[in-house]
Amino acid sequence: MQYLMAIDAGTGSVRAVIFDSKGNQISVAQKEWIHLEVEGVENSMTFDVEKNWDLTVWCIQHALKKAGLQGSDILAVSAASMREGIVVYDKDGEAFWGVANVDARADKEVRYLKEHYEGIEEAFYAASGQTFALGALPRMLWLKNNAPKLYEKVASLSMIGDWILAKLSGIIATDPSNGGTTGIFSLEKRTWSVEMAEKVGIKKNIFPPVLETGTAMGTVTSKAAAETGLSTSTVVVMGGGDVQLGAAGLGVVKEGQAAILGGSFWQQVVNIKSTVKPPKDMAIRVNPYVTAGLSQAEGITFFSGLIMRWFRDAFCDLEKVEAKERGIDAYAILEEKAKKVPLGSYGILPIFSDAMHYGKWYHAAPSFINLSIDPEVCNKASMFRSLEENACLVSAINLEKIKTFTALEINEIVFAGGASKGALWCQILADVTGCVIKVPKVREATALGAAMAAGVGIGIYENIAQAADILVEWEKSYIPDMKNFESYQKLQERWQKVYENQLSLVDRGLTESMWKAPGL
């Protein structure tokens, strides 16, 4: 049997996952990591390259141990990672500073760029599909302004998944899907746009080679083999961004295919040609995909999964007790109750994540609107259903924004992540979007996508698309009720008007935004 390892460096944890060449998960080892705020540096989220490498090593060692395998049994290894997080290296290739994805310390730098270079964000977005909010340019300016000695040491820059591969192979490089999230990149050319850095006074010689996902980089070094237990014969293969590799792991590999990844945040992604220009209103993010010739339009719904966790933990202690007694998940019990609630949840309108406005990205204060004091109408079941409906409504709005500028029709959506375990949620999503919803058997899509890349690198699969055809299997499909779709269209319009009014309360200083991008 042939074995492949995927290292998934997420926002909250790192995992090493071993698959066989048929896509079966053999073992997994996971460690949480914490990104600490630097004292005196507001909204910072540092990525500790020393501690986090130790955690990564632990995961690799224990994944091998759990599987009962030797390092030489792993033919290839690749990595996926949180996007936007960056690591910088000195002239000897040693990483010495990094930040995690939602590090927002560069607020002043974002403002500076917008105020001193008129139209620069719009121009750079047109080429890269990215805004400054979480980009690398403001962060590198922050380093230059606040830690000039560290800035002078910077000889190279990469993303966090690339850093793991560099630790294993000794080679610093990136791929388009991950590197593209720096914003210093061309969607069409799929490589760095160093003139962007040069224009704002950032070094232009710190950008490493760009390799397509699935490119063999080399083999595990002797030092890394001694640390991790992998073999010097194990091939290290270029990986990619977690969302893009996650989409590949769901079989979304061709132009026009769409997916919704229902985790802590929800991402709505649609594959488009690399030549398609980002929308002029900057409403949607566009990233290079893990397949040459394709980009991926992306909408993001903030905190959908985290809001459900909050609701469960804040209000549903009885359901948690019942779930323990019955040996099922508390969410399953809440769905049982929510099924009895009619479409529209008695008019309850949750105000949490807005539809995506990438160029000016902030949210209203978290709230429920239009509650009733009738306990038969307004209760945990109806509020829970309203949250499920709301996540689907916001996803549908984001998909409509993508359809508008791409001229693509979307009739089928792949749905994965924790949310796809809920049968009611899946059906609501079908009814809200009017699309067939397909749920895959393997929901750990990001790690599977990275394993696909590893297999491509050593020739097990011809390319990512072929790997997806071989490995992705389907569990269930949900067909939309078009009468319900019409009702949800009216609810969606109403929700948008209410949200707009709630957002105005933030603008007037009467309520506090749930989240606001740096520089606003």
C-alpha positions as CSV (number, residue, x, y, z in Angstrom):
1,M,0.0,0.0,0.0
2,Q,1.1,3.6,-0.8
3,Y,0.8,6.2,1.9
4,L,0.7,10.0,1.7
5,M,0.9,12.6,4.5
6,A,-1.0,15.9,4.7
7,I,-0.1,18.6,7.2
8,D,-3.0,21.0,7.8
9,A,-1.9,24.2,9.5
10,G,-5.2,25.8,10.4
11,T,-6.0,28.9,12.4
12,G,-6.5,27.0,15.7
13,S,-4.5,23.9,15.3
14,V,-2.0,21.8,13.3
15,R,-2.7,18.3,12.1
16,A,-0.8,15.5,10.4
17,V,-3.1,13.2,8.5
18,I,-2.0,10.0,6.8
19,F,-4.0,8.7,3.8
20,D,-3.5,5.7,1.6
21,S,-3.6,6.2,-2.2
22,K,-7.3,5.4,-2.3
23,G,-8.1,8.3,-0.1
24,N,-8.8,6.3,3.1
25,Q,-7.7,8.2,6.2
26,I,-5.3,6.0,8.2
27,S,-4.4,8.2,11.2
28,V,-4.5,11.7,12.4
29,A,-2.6,13.6,15.2
30,Q,-3.5,17.1,16.2
31,K,-2.3,19.9,18.5
32,E,-3.9,23.2,19.2
33,W,-1.6,26.2,18.8
34,I,-2.2,29.7,20.3
35,H,-1.3,32.9,18.5
36,L,-0.4,35.4,21.3
37,E,-1.0,39.1,21.2
38,V,2.3,41.1,21.7
39,E,2.2,43.3,24.7
40,G,1.6,46.9,23.7
41,V,0.7,45.9,20.1
42,E,-3.0,46.1,19.7
43,N,-4.8,43.4,17.6
44,S,-1.6,41.5,17.0
45,M,-1.6,37.7,16.6
46,T,2.0,36.4,16.5
47,F,2.9,33.1,14.9
48,D,5.6,31.5,17.0
49,V,7.8,29.6,14.6
50,E,9.8,27.8,17.3
51,K,7.0,26.5,19.4
52,N,4.7,25.8,16.4
53,W,7.4,23.7,14.7
54,D,7.7,21.6,17.9
55,L,3.9,21.0,17.7
56,T,4.1,20.1,14.0
57,V,6.9,17.6,14.7
58,W,4.8,16.0,17.5
59,C,1.9,15.6,15.1
60,I,4.0,14.0,12.4
61,Q,5.6,11.6,14.9
62,H,2.3,10.6,16.5
63,A,0.5,10.2,13.2
64,L,3.2,7.7,12.1
65,K,2.9,5.9,15.5
66,K,-0.9,5.7,15.4
67,A,-0.7,4.2,11.9
68,G,2.0,1.8,12.8
69,L,4.1,3.1,9.9
70,Q,7.8,3.9,9.4
71,G,8.9,7.2,7.9
72,S,9.9,5.3,4.8
73,D,6.3,4.2,4.3
74,I,5.3,7.8,3.6
75,L,6.0,8.3,-0.1
76,A,5.2,12.0,-0.2
77,V,4.1,14.9,2.1
78,S,2.4,18.2,1.4
79,A,0.8,20.9,3.4
80,A,-2.3,23.2,3.5
81,S,-2.5,26.2,5.7
82,M,-4.5,29.2,6.9
83,R,-4.2,31.8,4.3
84,E,-2.8,35.4,4.9
85,G,-0.5,34.2,7.7
86,I,3.1,35.0,6.8
87,V,6.6,34.0,7.9
88,V,9.8,35.8,7.1
89,Y,13.3,34.4,6.9
90,D,16.9,35.7,7.2
91,K,19.6,35.3,4.6
92,D,20.4,31.8,5.9
93,G,16.8,30.6,5.4
94,E,15.9,30.6,9.0
95,A,12.4,31.8,9.9
96,F,12.5,34.4,12.7
97,W,9.1,36.2,12.7
98,G,5.5,35.5,11.7
99,V,1.9,36.4,12.0
100,A,-1.3,34.4,11.9
101,N,-4.1,35.0,9.4
102,V,-6.3,37.5,11.3
103,D,-3.4,39.6,12.8
104,A,-4.7,43.1,12.5
105,R,-1.9,45.1,13.9
106,A,-1.3,47.1,10.7
107,D,-4.4,49.3,11.0
108,K,-2.4,52.5,10.7
109,E,-0.5,51.2,7.7
110,V,-3.7,50.3,5.9
111,R,-4.9,53.8,6.5
112,Y,-1.6,55.3,5.4
113,L,-1.6,53.4,2.1
114,K,-5.2,54.5,1.3
115,E,-4.6,58.1,2.2
116,H,-1.2,58.6,0.6
117,Y,-1.6,56.6,-2.6
118,E,-4.9,57.5,-4.1
119,G,-6.7,54.6,-5.8
120,I,-3.9,52.2,-4.9
121,E,-6.1,49.6,-3.2
122,E,-8.5,49.6,-6.1
123,A,-5.7,49.2,-8.6
124,F,-4.0,46.4,-6.7
125,Y,-7.3,44.6,-6.1
126,A,-8.0,44.7,-9.9
127,A,-4.8,42.7,-10.4
128,S,-4.7,40.5,-7.3
129,G,-8.3,40.1,-6.2
130,Q,-7.2,41.1,-2.6
131,T,-7.7,44.2,-0.4
132,F,-5.3,45.5,2.2
133,A,-7.2,44.4,5.3
134,L,-5.3,41.2,5.8
135,G,-2.6,41.6,3.1
136,A,1.1,41.3,3.5
137,L,2.0,44.9,2.3
138,P,0.6,46.6,5.4
139,R,2.1,44.0,7.7
140,M,5.6,44.4,6.1
141,L,5.2,48.2,6.4
142,W,4.4,47.7,10.1
143,L,7.5,45.7,10.5
144,K,9.6,48.3,8.7
145,N,8.1,51.1,10.8
146,N,8.0,49.4,14.2
147,A,10.9,46.9,14.2
148,P,13.4,48.2,11.6
149,K,16.2,45.9,12.8
150,L,14.0,42.9,12.1
151,Y,12.9,44.3,8.8
152,E,16.5,44.7,7.7
153,K,17.0,40.9,8.3
154,V,14.2,39.9,6.0
155,A,15.6,38.1,3.0
156,S,12.5,36.0,2.1
157,L,8.8,35.7,2.8
158,S,6.3,32.8,2.6
159,M,3.0,31.6,3.9
160,I,2.7,29.3,6.9
161,G,2.1,26.0,4.9
162,D,5.2,26.9,2.8
163,W,7.2,27.4,6.0
164,I,6.3,23.8,7.1
165,L,7.5,22.5,3.7
166,A,10.6,24.7,3.9
167,K,11.4,23.1,7.3
168,L,11.1,19.7,5.8
169,S,12.9,20.3,2.5
170,G,15.1,23.2,3.1
171,I,13.5,25.0,0.1
172,I,11.5,28.2,0.5
173,A,8.8,28.6,-2.1
174,T,5.1,29.3,-2.4
175,D,2.2,28.4,-4.7
176,P,-0.4,30.7,-6.3
177,S,-3.3,29.8,-4.1
178,N,-1.5,30.6,-0.9
179,G,0.9,33.3,-2.1
180,G,-1.9,35.1,-3.9
181,T,-3.5,35.9,-0.5
182,T,-0.6,38.3,0.2
183,G,-2.2,40.7,-2.4
184,I,1.3,41.2,-4.0
185,F,0.3,38.9,-6.8
186,S,-1.2,38.7,-10.3
187,L,-4.3,36.5,-10.7
188,E,-3.8,36.2,-14.5
189,K,0.0,35.5,-14.4
190,R,-0.1,33.4,-11.2
191,T,3.1,34.9,-9.9
192,W,4.4,37.8,-7.7
193,S,3.8,41.4,-8.7
194,V,6.9,42.8,-7.1
195,E,6.2,46.3,-8.4
196,M,3.4,46.6,-5.9
197,A,6.0,46.2,-3.1
198,E,8.4,48.5,-4.7
199,K,5.8,51.2,-5.1
200,V,5.2,51.5,-1.4
201,G,8.8,51.1,-0.3
202,I,9.0,47.4,0.5
203,K,11.9,45.3,-0.6
204,K,11.2,43.7,-4.0
205,N,13.8,40.9,-3.7
206,I,12.1,38.9,-0.8
207,F,9.7,36.9,-2.9
208,P,10.5,33.2,-3.4
209,P,9.9,31.0,-6.4
210,V,6.2,30.2,-7.2
211,L,5.5,26.5,-7.8
212,E,2.2,25.1,-8.9
213,T,0.4,22.9,-6.3
214,G,1.5,19.3,-6.8
215,T,5.1,20.2,-7.8
216,A,7.8,18.0,-6.2
217,M,10.2,20.3,-4.3
218,G,12.8,17.8,-3.2
219,T,13.0,15.3,-0.4
220,V,13.0,15.5,3.4
221,T,16.4,16.7,4.7
222,S,18.5,14.6,7.1
223,K,17.9,17.1,9.8
224,A,14.1,17.1,9.3
225,A,14.1,13.3,9.1
226,A,15.9,13.1,12.4
227,E,13.4,15.5,14.0
228,T,10.1,14.1,12.5
229,G,10.7,10.4,11.9
230,L,10.0,10.9,8.2
231,S,12.5,9.4,5.7
232,T,15.0,11.2,3.5
233,S,13.3,9.4,0.6
234,T,10.0,11.1,1.4
235,V,9.2,13.6,-1.4
236,V,8.1,17.1,-0.3
237,V,5.4,18.5,-2.6
238,M,4.1,22.0,-2.9
239,G,0.7,22.4,-1.3
240,G,-1.7,25.4,-1.1
241,G,-4.2,27.4,0.7
242,D,-6.7,25.6,3.0
243,V,-9.9,26.8,1.3
244,Q,-8.6,26.0,-2.2
245,L,-7.2,22.6,-1.3
246,G,-10.4,22.0,0.7
247,A,-12.4,22.7,-2.5
248,A,-10.2,20.2,-4.4
249,G,-10.9,17.6,-1.6
250,L,-14.6,18.1,-2.3
251,G,-14.2,17.4,-6.0
252,V,-14.7,21.1,-7.0
253,V,-12.0,21.2,-9.6
254,K,-13.6,22.5,-12.8
255,E,-14.7,25.9,-14.0
256,G,-18.2,26.8,-12.8
257,Q,-18.2,24.3,-9.9
258,A,-19.2,25.7,-6.5
259,A,-18.9,24.7,-2.9
260,I,-19.9,26.0,0.5
261,L,-17.5,25.1,3.4
262,G,-19.6,25.3,6.5
263,G,-17.2,25.6,9.4
264,S,-16.5,28.3,12.0
265,F,-16.7,30.8,9.1
266,W,-18.6,29.8,5.9
267,Q,-16.8,30.2,2.6
268,Q,-18.7,30.2,-0.7
269,V,-16.4,29.4,-3.5
270,V,-16.8,29.2,-7.3
271,N,-14.1,28.2,-9.8
272,I,-13.6,30.8,-12.6
273,K,-11.1,31.3,-15.4
274,S,-7.9,33.2,-14.4
275,T,-8.6,35.8,-17.0
276,V,-11.9,36.9,-15.3
277,K,-11.4,40.3,-13.7
278,P,-12.5,40.9,-10.1
279,P,-15.7,43.0,-9.7
280,K,-15.2,46.7,-9.8
281,D,-17.2,47.2,-6.6
282,M,-14.6,45.1,-4.7
283,A,-17.5,43.1,-3.1
284,I,-15.9,39.6,-3.5
285,R,-12.5,38.2,-2.9
286,V,-10.8,36.4,-5.8
287,N,-7.9,34.0,-5.2
288,P,-5.7,31.9,-7.5
289,Y,-6.9,28.3,-7.5
290,V,-4.8,25.1,-7.0
291,T,-5.1,24.3,-10.8
292,A,-3.4,26.4,-13.5
293,G,-5.8,28.5,-15.5
294,L,-8.4,28.8,-12.7
295,S,-9.1,31.3,-10.0
296,Q,-11.7,31.1,-7.3
297,A,-14.2,33.7,-6.4
298,E,-14.9,33.6,-2.7
299,G,-17.6,35.0,-0.4
300,I,-17.2,34.7,3.4
301,T,-19.9,34.6,6.0
302,F,-18.5,35.5,9.4
303,F,-18.8,33.3,12.5
304,S,-21.7,31.1,11.3
305,G,-20.4,28.0,13.1
306,L,-19.1,30.0,16.1
307,I,-22.5,31.6,16.5
308,M,-24.1,28.2,16.6
309,R,-21.7,27.1,19.3
310,W,-22.4,30.2,21.3
311,F,-26.2,29.6,21.0
312,R,-25.8,26.0,22.1
313,D,-23.5,26.7,25.0
314,A,-25.4,29.8,26.2
315,F,-29.0,28.6,26.0
316,C,-29.1,24.8,25.4
317,D,-28.0,23.1,28.6
318,L,-31.0,20.8,28.7
319,E,-30.4,19.7,25.1
320,K,-26.8,19.0,26.0
321,V,-27.9,16.8,28.9
322,E,-30.4,15.0,26.6
323,A,-27.8,14.5,23.9
324,K,-25.4,12.9,26.4
325,E,-28.2,10.5,27.6
326,R,-29.1,9.6,24.0
327,G,-25.6,9.4,22.8
328,I,-26.1,11.9,20.0
329,D,-25.0,15.4,19.3
330,A,-26.8,18.4,20.9
331,Y,-27.2,19.9,17.4
332,A,-29.1,16.9,16.3
333,I,-31.7,17.4,19.1
334,L,-32.0,21.1,18.2
335,E,-32.6,20.2,14.6
336,E,-35.3,17.7,15.6
337,K,-37.1,20.6,17.3
338,A,-36.4,23.1,14.6
339,K,-38.0,20.8,12.0
340,K,-41.3,21.6,13.6
341,V,-40.8,25.4,13.1
342,P,-42.3,26.8,9.8
343,L,-40.2,28.4,7.1
344,G,-39.2,31.9,8.2
345,S,-38.9,31.0,11.9
346,Y,-42.0,33.1,12.8
347,G,-40.3,36.2,11.4
348,I,-37.1,36.1,13.6
349,L,-34.3,37.9,11.9
350,P,-30.7,37.2,13.2
351,I,-28.3,40.0,12.7
352,F,-24.7,38.7,12.8
353,S,-22.6,38.3,9.6
354,D,-23.4,40.7,6.7
355,A,-23.1,39.7,3.1
356,M,-19.6,40.3,1.9
357,H,-18.4,43.8,1.1
358,Y,-14.7,43.1,0.7
359,G,-13.7,46.7,-0.1
360,K,-15.4,48.1,3.1
361,W,-15.9,45.2,5.4
362,Y,-17.6,45.6,8.7
363,H,-20.7,44.2,10.5
364,A,-23.6,45.4,12.5
365,A,-23.9,44.6,16.3
366,P,-24.9,41.0,17.0
367,S,-28.6,40.7,17.7
368,F,-32.0,39.0,17.0
369,I,-34.7,41.3,15.5
370,N,-38.5,40.8,15.6
371,L,-38.6,38.5,18.6
372,S,-42.0,37.7,20.1
373,I,-42.9,37.3,23.8
374,D,-45.1,34.3,23.0
375,P,-43.1,31.3,24.2
376,E,-44.9,29.0,21.7
377,V,-43.5,31.1,18.9
378,C,-40.2,32.5,20.1
379,N,-38.1,29.8,21.7
380,K,-34.9,27.8,21.3
381,A,-36.2,25.8,18.4
382,S,-37.4,28.9,16.4
383,M,-34.3,30.9,17.2
384,F,-32.1,27.9,16.2
385,R,-33.9,27.5,12.9
386,S,-33.6,31.2,12.2
387,L,-29.8,30.9,12.6
388,E,-29.6,28.0,10.2
389,E,-31.8,30.0,7.7
390,N,-29.6,33.1,8.1
391,A,-26.4,31.4,7.3
392,C,-27.9,30.0,4.1
393,L,-29.4,33.4,3.2
394,V,-26.1,35.2,3.5
395,S,-24.4,32.4,1.5
396,A,-27.0,32.8,-1.2
397,I,-26.4,36.6,-1.4
398,N,-22.6,36.1,-1.7
399,L,-23.2,33.5,-4.5
400,E,-25.4,35.9,-6.3
401,K,-22.6,38.5,-6.2
402,I,-20.3,36.0,-7.8
403,K,-22.8,35.1,-10.4
404,T,-23.2,38.7,-11.3
405,F,-19.6,39.4,-12.3
406,T,-18.8,36.0,-13.7
407,A,-22.0,35.4,-15.7
408,L,-21.9,31.8,-14.5
409,E,-25.0,29.8,-13.6
410,I,-24.9,27.7,-10.5
411,N,-27.2,24.8,-10.2
412,E,-25.3,22.5,-7.9
413,I,-23.4,23.2,-4.7
414,V,-21.1,20.9,-2.8
415,F,-21.6,21.4,1.0
416,A,-19.1,20.2,3.6
417,G,-17.8,21.0,7.0
418,G,-19.5,20.5,10.4
419,A,-22.7,22.2,9.2
420,S,-23.3,19.6,6.5
421,K,-23.9,17.0,9.2
422,G,-27.3,18.6,9.8
423,A,-30.0,17.2,7.4
424,L,-32.3,20.1,8.1
425,W,-29.5,22.6,7.4
426,C,-28.7,20.9,4.1
427,Q,-32.3,21.0,3.0
428,I,-32.7,24.7,4.0
429,L,-29.6,25.5,2.0
430,A,-31.1,23.7,-1.0
431,D,-34.4,25.6,-0.6
432,V,-32.7,29.0,-0.1
433,T,-30.3,28.8,-3.1
434,G,-32.6,26.8,-5.4
435,C,-29.6,24.5,-6.1
436,V,-29.1,20.7,-5.6
437,I,-26.9,20.3,-2.5
438,K,-24.3,17.4,-2.6
439,V,-22.7,16.2,0.6
440,P,-19.4,14.2,0.2
441,K,-18.5,11.2,2.3
442,V,-15.1,12.6,3.3
443,R,-15.7,15.9,5.1
444,E,-12.0,16.4,6.1
445,A,-11.6,17.9,2.7
446,T,-8.6,20.2,3.3
447,A,-6.3,17.3,4.4
448,L,-7.5,15.2,1.5
449,G,-6.8,18.0,-0.9
450,A,-3.2,18.2,0.5
451,A,-2.9,14.5,0.1
452,M,-4.0,14.8,-3.5
453,A,-1.2,17.3,-4.1
454,A,1.3,14.9,-2.5
455,G,0.1,12.1,-4.8
456,V,0.3,14.4,-7.9
457,G,3.9,15.2,-6.9
458,I,5.0,11.6,-7.2
459,G,2.9,10.6,-10.1
460,I,0.2,8.6,-8.4
461,Y,-2.3,11.0,-9.9
462,E,-1.9,12.8,-13.1
463,N,-3.3,16.1,-11.7
464,I,-5.6,17.5,-9.0
465,A,-8.7,17.0,-11.2
466,Q,-7.9,13.3,-11.8
467,A,-7.2,12.8,-8.1
468,A,-10.6,14.3,-7.2
469,D,-12.4,12.0,-9.8
470,I,-10.8,9.0,-8.2
471,L,-11.0,9.9,-4.5
472,V,-14.2,11.9,-3.9
473,E,-17.4,10.0,-3.1
474,W,-20.9,11.2,-2.4
475,E,-23.1,10.5,0.6
476,K,-26.4,12.3,-0.2
477,S,-28.1,14.9,-2.3
478,Y,-30.8,17.4,-1.4
479,I,-33.3,18.6,-4.0
480,P,-34.7,22.2,-3.6
481,D,-38.4,22.8,-3.0
482,M,-38.9,25.7,-5.5
483,K,-42.0,26.9,-3.6
484,N,-39.9,27.3,-0.6
485,F,-37.2,29.0,-2.7
486,E,-39.7,31.7,-3.7
487,S,-40.6,32.3,-0.1
488,Y,-36.9,32.5,0.9
489,Q,-36.3,35.1,-1.9
490,K,-38.8,37.4,-0.2
491,L,-37.3,36.8,3.2
492,Q,-33.8,37.5,1.8
493,E,-34.9,40.9,0.5
494,R,-36.5,41.7,3.8
495,W,-33.4,40.7,5.8
496,Q,-31.1,42.8,3.6
497,K,-33.2,45.9,4.4
498,V,-33.3,45.2,8.1
499,Y,-29.5,44.6,8.2
500,E,-28.9,47.9,6.4
501,N,-30.8,49.7,9.1
502,Q,-28.9,47.9,11.9
503,L,-25.6,48.8,10.2
504,S,-26.6,52.4,10.4
505,L,-26.7,52.2,14.2
506,V,-23.0,51.3,14.1
507,D,-22.3,54.3,11.7
508,R,-24.1,56.6,14.2
509,G,-22.0,55.2,17.1
510,L,-25.1,53.8,18.9
511,T,-24.0,50.1,18.7
512,E,-20.7,48.3,18.3
513,S,-19.7,46.4,15.1
514,M,-19.3,42.6,15.5
515,W,-16.1,42.9,13.4
516,K,-14.4,45.6,11.4
517,A,-11.5,45.3,9.0
518,P,-8.3,47.1,9.7
519,G,-8.1,50.6,8.3
520,L,-11.9,51.4,8.6
